[in-house]
Amino acid sequence: MEPFVYNATAVRVVFGTGTRATLADEIVRLGRSRAMILATPQQEADARGLGETIGPLFAGLFPGAVMHTPVEVTEAAVAAAKALGADCVVALGGGSTIGLGKAIALRTDLPQIVLPTTYAGSEATSILGQTADGAKTTLRSPKVLPEVILYDVDLTLTLPPRLTAVSGLNAIAHAVEALYAPDRNPVIAMMAEQGIRSLASALPRLAAEPRDAPARADALYGAWLCGTCLNAVGMGLHHKLCHTLGGAFGLPHAETHTIILPHAARYNAPAAPDAMKRVARALGADDDAPQALFDLAQRLGAPTDLRSLGLRETDLDKAAALAVAMPYPNPRPLTEPAIRALLGDAFHGVRPSKATDAEHCHA
């Protein structure tokens, strides 16, 4: 056994069906009495309904969460929290809403309760991505880690098939990168493999029957495991590319992760053979993990090319330059021409080539 370091986090996780009914109890448990509920405009009605279930503990609603957590939206939400006299925030939704809750917590120290409705995994991390002046920056702080996660399988039953697919593949990406992170450890490797396995088993079942409750439970469990991996270790090329494409070109978060994942895995495969073996095993694939990831996306009807997200081919040079501008840990060294080639394949939706022995020799 190799020596390792593992930092466990103190987050209360309540997992099950119908758990949102315990929200009032969780607010009181935190010693709070005025909850501001956060949502996107699309989930405003659901958030208002949730507010009604907690009666006098409901201080008000901020339904303005948007993708990539722009700082101006956060400032408006902080002002709303002060005006309402809120003493905690409740985020109902996916990564956009959860990100807003974290950004508020960073500025105000208000405790957070999160009810995830997607598989983003952000609720399990002390990571916050924010956008200002067209650039997305990421920070880690214990101040942004939610105090309570209420996983309610019922809240995911109506997640549309396309969002189910891309959100689930986004979660898988956290686990894939955790398996080759420089600070990986056996605890997280075990969680990463199980997270991939749970999602890879659940997602095809949900493509066939979106209201399959046991499959929804498996997917949500997998998402929590993958989010925990994202929090515990550093991420590499895949996440860097997705943040670059999201922050600089406004591409949607989960779809971008879905498209980039097989290509980033392909790029790193020669330098991370053990990680790729684990990924392939978790996917139930005998063979090449990058190809299995691409095939899973295709099978789920998820997007497989950046062109379909509205990126232009003329943007790829800039994206490659941005992605290598700041050094960060990654199993395989980064060069701008190699990243540009990777982005070209992702732009056109090319199935990643199979690993070759020669490549492994020259890694």
N, C-alpha and C positions, 0 to 999 in steps of 0.2 A: 504493500500500500504506500503510495506517494504521500508525503506530508501535504496538508492543505489548510487553507483558511476559509471559514464560512461564517458570514455575518447573518444571523437570523434577525428578522424584523418583527416588531411587536404590533401586529395588525389583528384585530378580531374579525374572523371570517365566519359568517352564518350562511350555510349552504343548504338549499332544499327547495321545496315547492310551496308557494304561498308565503314565503318568509317576509315579503314586504309588509305583511300585517303586523310585524314586530317593530316597525320603524319607530313608533311612539315610545316603546320600551327602550329602544337603543338611544334615543335622544335623551330620555330621562337618565339612563345609565351613565351618560357622559356629563350629567349634571347641567344640562342645557334646557332651555324652555322656549326659544324663538328661532325656528329653523327657516332659513331662506332656501327654497327649492330652485335648482338650476335645471334648464332644459334648452334644447334647440327650439326654434320656432315650430318645427314639425312635430315636436313632442310636447308642445305647450299644454294641450288638453289632457294628456296622460299625467303630466306633472301637477296640473291643477286638481285632478282627481285624487292623486296621491296626497296632496296637501289637505284635501277635505277629510281624509281618513285619520289625520293626526290632530284634527280639531284645533284647540287653542294653542297648540305648539307650532302651528303654521303661521309664520310671520309674513310671508309673501313669496312672490315668484319672480325670477329673472329668466325669461325665456329667450335670451339673446346669444346663447353659445354658438360659435361657428368654428369651422375647421382651422387648424394650425394656431389657435389661441392668440389672436392679435392683441397687442397690449392695450389698444384703445377700448376694446370690448371689456377686458379685465378691469380697466379703470372705471368704466361705467358700472360694472357689477359691484365693485368695491364701494362706490358711492351709493348704490342701491342698498347694499347690506347695512351701511351706516344709517341711511335714512329709515330703514325698517327696524333698526335696533336688533339686527340678527346676532345671535350668539353661536350659531353653527350653520354650516351649509350642507345641503343634501343634493347630490348630483344624481339625476335620473337620466341615463342615456349611455352613449358610447364615448369614444376618445375625445370628441370635441367638448362635450359637457364635463367630463371628468377632468380634462385639462384646465377648463375654466375654474373648477372648484379648487384645483391645486394652486393655480395662479393667485386666487383670492387668499388661500391659506398662507402662501408665501408672504403676502403683503400684510396680512392681518392676524395671523396665528389662530384663526377660527378653526375649530375641529371640523372634520369632514366625515360624512357617511355617504357611501356610494352604492347605488343600485344599478349595476351594469345591465345594459340591454343588448350589447354586442359582445364580441369575443376579443376586443382590442387588448385587454390585459393591463391597460394603463392604471387601473385601480389598485394593482398590486405593487406599484413601483413608487420610488421616491424621485422619479425623473419627470421633468417638466420641459416640454418644447414650447417656445413662444416665438411669435413672428413680429418683427418691427422693421419698417422700411424695406420690405421685400426679402428679408433674410431671416431664416429660422435658426434660433440658437437653443441649445439644450443645456440644462443644468441638473445637478443632483443635490437634493437637500432633504434632510429628515423632516423639515417643516412641511413638505408637500405630500408626505405619505399619509393616505387616509387612515383615520382611527378605526373605522368599521367598514367592512364590505358585506353588504346584504346580497348574496347571490340567490335570486328567485328565478327558477327555471321557467315559471309562467311568463315572466317578462320577455323571454326570448322566443316564445311560441309564434309570434307574428312577425319575426324578423324575415324580411323578404329573401327569396332564394339567392339572388345575386349578392346581397349584402352578407348573408350567411356564409357564402363561399369565400368572398374576399376578406371578410373579417376573420374567419377561421384560418385562412392561409397566412394572414398577417400575424396571427398568434403563433403559428408554426414557425414563422421566421425567427421569432425571439428564441425559440428552443434550438433551432439549427445553429444560430450564431453562438448560443451559450455552450454548445458542445465543442467548439474550437476556440473559445475565448482564452486569452493568456492566463486569466485568473479563474479558470474553470475548476470545479472540485467534484468529488464523487457524489455528493448530495444533490447538487444541481444537475449533474449528468443523468442521474436516475430520474429526476423530475422532468427533465427535458425529453428524455426518451418516452416516458409515459404520457407526457403532454401531447407529443406528436402522434403517438399511437391512438390516444382517445379521440383526437380531432380527425385523424385520417380515417378512423372507423366510423365516426359520426357523420361527417360531412356528406358522403355519398348517400347515406340513409336519409338525410335531410333534403338532399336534392330531389329524392324520389317522393318523400312525404314530409313537408315542412313542419307539420304539427306532431311529429313523432316525439312524444315527451321523453322517453328514455334516451333517444339520440340527442335531444336538446340538453339533457342532463350531462351526458358524456362530453358533449362539446363545451359546455360551460365549465365543467371540471378541468378539461384539457386547457381551456383558456386561462383559468386561474394558475395552473401549473406553469404554463408558458410565460405568463406575466411575472410570476415569481422568479423565473429564470432571468428574465429581462432586468429585474431589479438587482439580482445578486452578482452579476458579472458584467464586464464591459462588452459592448457590441462592436462589430467591425464593419467591413466594407458594405454589407447589405444595408444596414441602418443608415450609414453615412450617405450612400447614394439616394436612399429614399428621402432623407431629410433635405438633401440638395435639390432633388426634383420637386419636392413639395414646397419648400420655402422659396426657391428662386423662380419656379414656373407655375406654382399654384395647382399642381396635380393632386388629385384626391389620394388621401393617405393609404387606405387599405388596398385600393386597386393597384397603386404603385408598388406596394410591398409584394403583392401577388405576382406581378409581372417580373420584378427584379429578382425575386428569390431563387429561381432555378439557375439564373445566369451568375449570380454572386456565388452560389454553391458550386457551380461549375468552375468558376475562377479559382476558388479556394481549395477545391477537391485535391489537387496534387500535393498540397501542403498540409492537408488535414484528413488523411485516409481513414483514421479510426473514427473520427466524427461522422464521416460520410457512410461508413459501415453501419453505425448506430442509426443514422437517419433512415437508411434503406431498410434496416430491420424493423424500425418503428412504423414505416410506411407499408410494411408487408411486401416489399419489393426485393426480388432476389438480386437485383442488379443495381445499376447506376442511380444513386440518389438524386442528382440534379435532373436526370430525365424523368424519374418517378415523380418529382415535385411538379415538373412541367405537365406531365400526363394527368396528374391529379387535378390541376387547375383546369385543364382542357375538359376533363370528364365532368367537372362541376359547372361547366359553361362560364367560367370566370374569364376575364380578359387576359390575353397572353402577349399583347403588343402595346408599346407606349404610344404608338401612332393613334390608337383608338381613344386615348385619353386627351388628344388634342395637342400633344407635343409636336413640334416641327423638327424635321431632320436637321435643319440649320441650328437648332438649339444644342445639339449633342456635343459639339466641340466645347462650348461654354460649360456644359454640365460636367464633362470629363475634367476640365481644368479646375472647376470649383471642388470637385470630389477629391482631388489630390493636393489641393492648396494647403490644407492643414493636416499634419501627420497624425495618425492614430494607429493603435495596435491592430494588426491583421495577420493571419497566418502566412499569407503570400505577399511579398513586396508589391507595392502599387506603382505602376507607371502610367503616365497619361495615355500613351497609345493603346495599351492593353485595356484600360478602362473605357476608352473611346470605342474599341472593338466590342467590348461587352455591351455597352449601351446601344451600339448598332444592331446587335443581335436582338436585344430586348425591344428595340424600336420596331423591328420587322417581325417579331414574334417567331424567331427561329428556334426550333427545338434544340436544346444544348447538345453539343457533340458528346459522344461517349468518351470516358476516360481511356487513355492509352498508357501502356507500360512505359513508353518513351517519356511521356510527360511526368510520370512518377519519378523516373530516374533523374530528370532535370529540374525537379521542383526545388 
